[in-house]
Amino acid sequence: MRRRIPSTTSLLCFEAAARTENFAQAAGEMNITQSALSRQIQILEAYIKQQLFTRAKQRVKLTSAGKALVTELSPQLEALEATLLQIYSHDTEEGALNIGVYPTLGSRWLMPRIITLSQEHPGFTINTITYLSNDGIDASLVDVALAQGNPPWKGYHADFLMKEGLIVIASPDLIDEPVDDPMELLDYRILQHTTRPMSWEIWLNGLGHQLARPIIGPMFSQFEMLIDAVKGGHGIAIVPKLLVERELANGKLIMAHTHEEVPESAYYLLTPNAKIGVQKIKRIRNWFLKNAK
């Protein structure tokens, strides 16, 4: 019996247009012309005898029928994609792998380990994809991703990777030895990371102190720039200790206070749900869980 299902092309065009609510953008994703995408959607509308979009000038909006269809269709397309990916890669234990990571964590923590990974598994071709915040992680681009925060992670299987120790760092030209009273540190110019506005409150709470007023100071979107600013004597900052092990060892930075706060949030290895079971991804995941420290 022949299944009563419209063409896959029409369904994919509809899903792209529903997701973007922009025919031009959807056509670009599908690598077809906008008029070709419109025809595919018209074919689908004729097939189901329902209007899926309302069109006004350059914008389109889903109708109630369109919303109902995309709600049911998107998970089924994701499941189909996952099935095909698993079948395609099921018995392949080598090949290209995309690892998602924050820029500074990538350069300072991941890169030395990638060298070891490449030596142990020469069949892997490792690509890195960077993002500045967890919102930038794209499940369609990464095979695994390193992220800091708390589970659950919607759309991902999360494996605990390692804890994170937060310390206050300073240039030895600014502070020559750790201070005894942590509240004295608030008298210095404080540099901050844009995605970690609660760091000082978390660090001080670990010592039984309260932050009396919000921290005001220069903001940096990347830890690399923040660390360089502290090395240059422009202020002090709270950073994950694993990012500055080298500078602490060679004396270019010091801990401005001896306390290291280990918060509940930690680093996790994320695997997109659609890619669970792929052999080469299982291998890279197992390698990270074995070698992270």
C-alpha positions as a Markdown table, in Angstrom:
| # | Residue | x | y | z |
|---|---|---|---|---|
| 1 | Met | 0.0 | 0.0 | 0.0 |
| 2 | Arg | 1.4 | 3.3 | -1.0 |
| 3 | Arg | 1.8 | 5.7 | 1.9 |
| 4 | Arg | -0.1 | 9.0 | 1.7 |
| 5 | Ile | 2.9 | 11.3 | 2.4 |
| 6 | Pro | 3.8 | 14.4 | 0.5 |
| 7 | Ser | 7.4 | 14.8 | -0.9 |
| 8 | Thr | 10.3 | 15.1 | 1.5 |
| 9 | Thr | 11.3 | 18.3 | -0.3 |
| 10 | Ser | 8.0 | 20.0 | 0.4 |
| 11 | Leu | 8.2 | 19.0 | 4.1 |
| 12 | Leu | 11.8 | 20.2 | 4.5 |
| 13 | Cys | 11.0 | 23.5 | 2.7 |
| 14 | Phe | 8.0 | 24.0 | 5.0 |
| 15 | Glu | 10.0 | 23.2 | 8.2 |
| 16 | Ala | 12.8 | 25.6 | 7.2 |
| 17 | Ala | 10.3 | 28.4 | 6.4 |
| 18 | Ala | 8.4 | 27.7 | 9.7 |
| 19 | Arg | 11.6 | 27.8 | 11.7 |
| 20 | Thr | 12.8 | 31.1 | 10.2 |
| 21 | Glu | 9.5 | 32.7 | 9.3 |
| 22 | Asn | 11.4 | 34.1 | 6.3 |
| 23 | Phe | 11.1 | 32.5 | 2.8 |
| 24 | Ala | 14.4 | 34.1 | 1.6 |
| 25 | Gln | 16.4 | 32.7 | 4.5 |
| 26 | Ala | 14.7 | 29.3 | 4.3 |
| 27 | Ala | 15.5 | 29.2 | 0.6 |
| 28 | Gly | 19.1 | 29.9 | 1.3 |
| 29 | Glu | 19.2 | 27.1 | 3.8 |
| 30 | Met | 17.7 | 24.7 | 1.3 |
| 31 | Asn | 20.0 | 26.0 | -1.5 |
| 32 | Ile | 17.1 | 26.8 | -3.8 |
| 33 | Thr | 15.5 | 29.9 | -5.1 |
| 34 | Gln | 12.8 | 31.7 | -3.1 |
| 35 | Ser | 10.3 | 31.0 | -5.9 |
| 36 | Ala | 11.1 | 27.3 | -5.8 |
| 37 | Leu | 10.6 | 27.2 | -2.1 |
| 38 | Ser | 7.3 | 29.0 | -2.4 |
| 39 | Arg | 6.1 | 26.4 | -5.0 |
| 40 | Gln | 7.0 | 23.5 | -2.7 |
| 41 | Ile | 5.0 | 25.1 | 0.1 |
| 42 | Gln | 2.1 | 25.7 | -2.3 |
| 43 | Ile | 2.3 | 22.0 | -3.3 |
| 44 | Leu | 2.1 | 21.0 | 0.4 |
| 45 | Glu | -0.8 | 23.4 | 1.1 |
| 46 | Ala | -2.7 | 21.9 | -1.8 |
| 47 | Tyr | -1.9 | 18.4 | -0.6 |
| 48 | Ile | -3.3 | 18.9 | 2.9 |
| 49 | Lys | -5.9 | 21.5 | 1.8 |
| 50 | Gln | -4.8 | 24.0 | 4.5 |
| 51 | Gln | -3.1 | 27.3 | 4.3 |
| 52 | Leu | 0.1 | 27.1 | 6.3 |
| 53 | Phe | 1.3 | 30.7 | 6.2 |
| 54 | Thr | -0.2 | 34.2 | 6.1 |
| 55 | Arg | 1.9 | 36.4 | 3.8 |
| 56 | Ala | 2.3 | 40.1 | 4.3 |
| 57 | Lys | 5.0 | 42.0 | 2.3 |
| 58 | Gln | 8.4 | 40.4 | 3.1 |
| 59 | Arg | 7.2 | 38.6 | 6.3 |
| 60 | Val | 5.3 | 35.3 | 6.8 |
| 61 | Lys | 3.5 | 34.0 | 9.8 |
| 62 | Leu | 2.3 | 30.5 | 10.6 |
| 63 | Thr | -1.4 | 29.8 | 10.6 |
| 64 | Ser | -2.9 | 27.6 | 13.3 |
| 65 | Ala | -2.7 | 24.7 | 10.9 |
| 66 | Gly | 1.0 | 25.6 | 10.2 |
| 67 | Lys | 1.8 | 25.7 | 13.9 |
| 68 | Ala | 0.1 | 22.3 | 14.4 |
| 69 | Leu | 2.0 | 20.8 | 11.5 |
| 70 | Val | 5.5 | 22.1 | 12.5 |
| 71 | Thr | 5.0 | 21.0 | 16.1 |
| 72 | Glu | 4.5 | 17.4 | 15.0 |
| 73 | Leu | 6.8 | 17.5 | 12.0 |
| 74 | Ser | 10.0 | 18.9 | 13.5 |
| 75 | Pro | 10.6 | 16.0 | 16.0 |
| 76 | Gln | 9.9 | 13.4 | 13.3 |
| 77 | Leu | 12.4 | 15.0 | 11.0 |
| 78 | Glu | 15.0 | 15.2 | 13.8 |
| 79 | Ala | 14.4 | 11.5 | 14.6 |
| 80 | Leu | 14.7 | 10.6 | 10.9 |
| 81 | Glu | 17.9 | 12.6 | 10.6 |
| 82 | Ala | 19.3 | 10.8 | 13.7 |
| 83 | Thr | 18.4 | 7.4 | 12.4 |
| 84 | Leu | 20.1 | 8.1 | 9.0 |
| 85 | Leu | 23.2 | 9.5 | 10.8 |
| 86 | Gln | 23.5 | 6.5 | 13.0 |
| 87 | Ile | 23.1 | 4.1 | 10.1 |
| 88 | Tyr | 25.6 | 6.0 | 8.0 |
| 89 | Ser | 28.2 | 6.2 | 10.8 |
| 90 | His | 27.2 | 3.2 | 12.8 |
| 91 | Asp | 30.3 | 1.1 | 12.1 |
| 92 | Thr | 32.6 | 3.9 | 11.4 |
| 93 | Glu | 35.0 | 4.5 | 14.3 |
| 94 | Glu | 37.2 | 7.1 | 12.6 |
| 95 | Gly | 36.8 | 10.3 | 10.6 |
| 96 | Ala | 36.1 | 14.0 | 11.1 |
| 97 | Leu | 34.8 | 15.2 | 14.5 |
| 98 | Asn | 33.6 | 18.6 | 15.5 |
| 99 | Ile | 34.4 | 19.6 | 19.1 |
| 100 | Gly | 32.6 | 22.7 | 20.5 |
| 101 | Val | 34.4 | 24.7 | 23.1 |
| 102 | Tyr | 34.8 | 28.2 | 24.5 |
| 103 | Pro | 37.8 | 30.0 | 22.9 |
| 104 | Thr | 40.1 | 30.3 | 26.0 |
| 105 | Leu | 39.2 | 26.8 | 27.3 |
| 106 | Gly | 40.0 | 25.6 | 23.8 |
| 107 | Ser | 43.4 | 27.2 | 23.6 |
| 108 | Arg | 44.5 | 26.6 | 27.2 |
| 109 | Trp | 42.9 | 23.3 | 28.2 |
| 110 | Leu | 41.7 | 21.5 | 25.1 |
| 111 | Met | 44.6 | 22.0 | 22.6 |
| 112 | Pro | 47.3 | 20.1 | 24.6 |
| 113 | Arg | 44.8 | 17.2 | 25.0 |
| 114 | Ile | 43.9 | 17.3 | 21.3 |
| 115 | Ile | 47.5 | 16.7 | 20.5 |
| 116 | Thr | 47.5 | 13.6 | 22.7 |
| 117 | Leu | 44.2 | 12.5 | 21.3 |
| 118 | Ser | 45.5 | 12.7 | 17.7 |
| 119 | Gln | 48.5 | 10.6 | 18.7 |
| 120 | Glu | 46.4 | 8.0 | 20.3 |
| 121 | His | 43.7 | 8.0 | 17.5 |
| 122 | Pro | 45.4 | 9.0 | 14.3 |
| 123 | Gly | 42.2 | 8.1 | 12.3 |
| 124 | Phe | 40.4 | 11.1 | 13.8 |
| 125 | Thr | 40.4 | 14.5 | 12.1 |
| 126 | Ile | 39.6 | 17.0 | 14.8 |
| 127 | Asn | 37.9 | 20.3 | 14.1 |
| 128 | Thr | 37.1 | 22.9 | 16.8 |
| 129 | Ile | 34.0 | 25.1 | 16.8 |
| 130 | Thr | 34.0 | 28.0 | 19.3 |
| 131 | Tyr | 31.2 | 29.9 | 21.0 |
| 132 | Leu | 31.2 | 32.6 | 23.7 |
| 133 | Ser | 28.2 | 31.4 | 25.6 |
| 134 | Asn | 26.1 | 28.3 | 26.0 |
| 135 | Asp | 23.4 | 29.8 | 23.8 |
| 136 | Gly | 25.9 | 29.6 | 20.9 |
| 137 | Ile | 26.2 | 25.8 | 21.0 |
| 138 | Asp | 24.7 | 24.5 | 17.7 |
| 139 | Ala | 23.7 | 20.8 | 17.9 |
| 140 | Ser | 23.8 | 20.6 | 14.1 |
| 141 | Leu | 27.4 | 21.6 | 14.0 |
| 142 | Val | 29.1 | 19.9 | 17.0 |
| 143 | Asp | 29.5 | 16.2 | 17.7 |
| 144 | Val | 30.5 | 16.9 | 21.3 |
| 145 | Ala | 30.7 | 20.2 | 23.2 |
| 146 | Leu | 32.3 | 21.4 | 26.4 |
| 147 | Ala | 30.0 | 23.5 | 28.5 |
| 148 | Gln | 30.1 | 25.0 | 31.9 |
| 149 | Gly | 26.9 | 25.2 | 33.9 |
| 150 | Asn | 24.2 | 22.9 | 35.5 |
| 151 | Pro | 22.2 | 20.1 | 33.9 |
| 152 | Pro | 19.8 | 19.4 | 32.4 |
| 153 | Trp | 20.9 | 20.5 | 28.9 |
| 154 | Lys | 17.9 | 20.3 | 26.6 |
| 155 | Gly | 18.6 | 18.4 | 23.5 |
| 156 | Tyr | 21.8 | 16.9 | 24.8 |
| 157 | His | 23.1 | 14.0 | 26.8 |
| 158 | Ala | 25.4 | 15.5 | 29.5 |
| 159 | Asp | 28.3 | 13.7 | 31.1 |
| 160 | Phe | 30.1 | 15.3 | 34.1 |
| 161 | Leu | 33.6 | 16.2 | 33.0 |
| 162 | Met | 35.3 | 18.1 | 35.8 |
| 163 | Lys | 34.8 | 20.6 | 38.6 |
| 164 | Glu | 35.7 | 24.2 | 38.3 |
| 165 | Gly | 37.8 | 26.1 | 40.9 |
| 166 | Leu | 37.4 | 29.9 | 41.0 |
| 167 | Ile | 40.2 | 32.1 | 42.2 |
| 168 | Val | 41.1 | 35.7 | 42.3 |
| 169 | Ile | 44.2 | 36.6 | 40.2 |
| 170 | Ala | 46.4 | 39.6 | 40.1 |
| 171 | Ser | 49.7 | 40.7 | 38.6 |
| 172 | Pro | 52.5 | 40.5 | 41.2 |
| 173 | Asp | 53.3 | 44.1 | 40.3 |
| 174 | Leu | 49.9 | 45.1 | 41.6 |
| 175 | Ile | 49.6 | 42.7 | 44.6 |
| 176 | Asp | 52.9 | 41.2 | 45.8 |
| 177 | Glu | 51.3 | 38.6 | 48.1 |
| 178 | Pro | 47.9 | 37.2 | 48.9 |
| 179 | Val | 45.8 | 39.4 | 51.2 |
| 180 | Asp | 44.4 | 38.1 | 54.4 |
| 181 | Asp | 41.0 | 39.9 | 54.3 |
| 182 | Pro | 39.1 | 39.1 | 51.1 |
| 183 | Met | 37.0 | 42.2 | 51.4 |
| 184 | Glu | 40.1 | 44.3 | 50.8 |
| 185 | Leu | 40.1 | 43.0 | 47.3 |
| 186 | Leu | 37.0 | 45.1 | 46.5 |
| 187 | Asp | 39.1 | 48.2 | 46.8 |
| 188 | Tyr | 41.0 | 47.3 | 43.7 |
| 189 | Arg | 39.8 | 47.8 | 40.1 |
| 190 | Ile | 37.8 | 44.7 | 39.3 |
| 191 | Leu | 37.7 | 43.2 | 35.8 |
| 192 | Gln | 34.8 | 40.9 | 34.9 |
| 193 | His | 33.7 | 38.3 | 32.3 |
| 194 | Thr | 30.4 | 39.2 | 30.6 |
| 195 | Thr | 28.9 | 35.7 | 31.1 |
| 196 | Arg | 30.0 | 35.4 | 34.7 |
| 197 | Pro | 28.5 | 38.3 | 36.5 |
| 198 | Met | 27.9 | 36.3 | 39.7 |
| 199 | Ser | 31.5 | 35.2 | 40.2 |
| 200 | Trp | 32.4 | 37.6 | 43.0 |
| 201 | Glu | 29.2 | 36.9 | 44.9 |
| 202 | Ile | 29.8 | 33.1 | 44.6 |
| 203 | Trp | 33.4 | 33.4 | 45.6 |
| 204 | Leu | 32.7 | 35.7 | 48.7 |
| 205 | Asn | 29.8 | 33.5 | 49.8 |
| 206 | Gly | 32.2 | 30.6 | 50.0 |
| 207 | Leu | 34.1 | 32.6 | 52.6 |
| 208 | Gly | 31.0 | 33.6 | 54.5 |
| 209 | His | 30.9 | 37.1 | 53.2 |
| 210 | Gln | 28.2 | 39.0 | 51.4 |
| 211 | Leu | 28.6 | 41.4 | 48.5 |
| 212 | Ala | 27.2 | 44.7 | 49.7 |
| 213 | Arg | 26.9 | 46.3 | 46.3 |
| 214 | Pro | 27.1 | 45.3 | 42.7 |
| 215 | Ile | 30.5 | 45.0 | 41.1 |
| 216 | Ile | 31.2 | 47.8 | 38.6 |
| 217 | Gly | 34.2 | 47.5 | 36.3 |
| 218 | Pro | 35.4 | 46.7 | 32.7 |
| 219 | Met | 33.8 | 43.7 | 31.1 |
| 220 | Phe | 35.4 | 41.2 | 28.7 |
| 221 | Ser | 33.7 | 38.7 | 26.5 |
| 222 | Gln | 36.7 | 36.2 | 26.5 |
| 223 | Phe | 38.8 | 35.0 | 29.4 |
| 224 | Glu | 41.9 | 35.3 | 27.2 |
| 225 | Met | 41.5 | 39.1 | 27.0 |
| 226 | Leu | 40.5 | 39.2 | 30.7 |
| 227 | Ile | 43.7 | 37.3 | 31.8 |
| 228 | Asp | 45.9 | 39.5 | 29.6 |
| 229 | Ala | 44.4 | 42.6 | 31.2 |
| 230 | Val | 45.2 | 41.3 | 34.7 |
| 231 | Lys | 48.7 | 40.4 | 33.6 |
| 232 | Gly | 49.1 | 43.9 | 32.4 |
| 233 | Gly | 48.2 | 45.2 | 35.8 |
| 234 | His | 44.9 | 46.8 | 34.9 |
| 235 | Gly | 43.0 | 45.2 | 37.7 |
| 236 | Ile | 42.1 | 41.9 | 39.4 |
| 237 | Ala | 39.6 | 39.2 | 38.3 |
| 238 | Ile | 38.0 | 35.9 | 39.2 |
| 239 | Val | 38.8 | 33.2 | 36.7 |
| 240 | Pro | 38.7 | 29.4 | 36.6 |
| 241 | Lys | 42.0 | 28.2 | 38.0 |
| 242 | Leu | 42.5 | 25.7 | 35.1 |
| 243 | Leu | 42.9 | 28.5 | 32.7 |
| 244 | Val | 45.8 | 30.2 | 34.4 |
| 245 | Glu | 47.9 | 27.2 | 35.7 |
| 246 | Arg | 50.8 | 28.2 | 33.4 |
| 247 | Glu | 50.9 | 31.9 | 34.6 |
| 248 | Leu | 50.6 | 30.8 | 38.3 |
| 249 | Ala | 53.5 | 28.4 | 37.8 |
| 250 | Asn | 55.8 | 30.9 | 36.1 |
| 251 | Gly | 55.0 | 33.8 | 38.4 |
| 252 | Lys | 53.3 | 36.1 | 35.9 |
| 253 | Leu | 50.1 | 35.9 | 38.0 |
| 254 | Ile | 49.5 | 35.2 | 41.7 |
| 255 | Met | 46.4 | 34.3 | 43.6 |
| 256 | Ala | 45.3 | 37.5 | 45.3 |
| 257 | His | 43.7 | 35.4 | 48.1 |
| 258 | Thr | 44.4 | 31.8 | 49.0 |
| 259 | His | 40.7 | 30.8 | 48.7 |
| 260 | Glu | 39.6 | 28.6 | 45.8 |
| 261 | Glu | 35.8 | 28.3 | 45.5 |
| 262 | Val | 34.4 | 25.2 | 43.9 |
| 263 | Pro | 30.8 | 26.0 | 42.9 |
| 264 | Glu | 28.0 | 23.5 | 42.2 |
| 265 | Ser | 28.2 | 24.3 | 38.5 |
| 266 | Ala | 30.9 | 22.4 | 36.6 |
| 267 | Tyr | 32.1 | 21.4 | 33.1 |
| 268 | Tyr | 30.1 | 18.9 | 31.2 |
| 269 | Leu | 30.6 | 17.0 | 27.9 |
| 270 | Leu | 27.5 | 17.4 | 25.8 |
| 271 | Thr | 26.5 | 15.0 | 23.1 |
| 272 | Pro | 23.5 | 16.0 | 20.9 |
| 273 | Asn | 20.7 | 13.5 | 21.3 |
| 274 | Ala | 20.5 | 13.0 | 17.6 |
| 275 | Lys | 24.2 | 11.7 | 17.6 |
| 276 | Ile | 24.1 | 9.3 | 20.5 |
| 277 | Gly | 25.1 | 5.8 | 19.4 |
| 278 | Val | 27.4 | 6.9 | 16.5 |
| 279 | Gln | 30.6 | 4.9 | 17.0 |
| 280 | Lys | 33.2 | 7.6 | 16.5 |
| 281 | Ile | 31.3 | 10.0 | 18.8 |
| 282 | Lys | 31.2 | 7.2 | 21.4 |
| 283 | Arg | 34.9 | 6.9 | 21.1 |
| 284 | Ile | 35.6 | 10.6 | 21.5 |
| 285 | Arg | 33.2 | 10.8 | 24.4 |
| 286 | Asn | 34.8 | 7.9 | 26.2 |
| 287 | Trp | 38.2 | 9.4 | 25.6 |
| 288 | Phe | 37.2 | 12.7 | 27.2 |
| 289 | Leu | 35.6 | 11.1 | 30.2 |
| 290 | Lys | 38.8 | 9.1 | 30.8 |
| 291 | Asn | 41.3 | 11.9 | 30.3 |
| 292 | Ala | 39.6 | 15.0 | 31.7 |
| 293 | Lys | 41.2 | 16.3 | 34.9 |
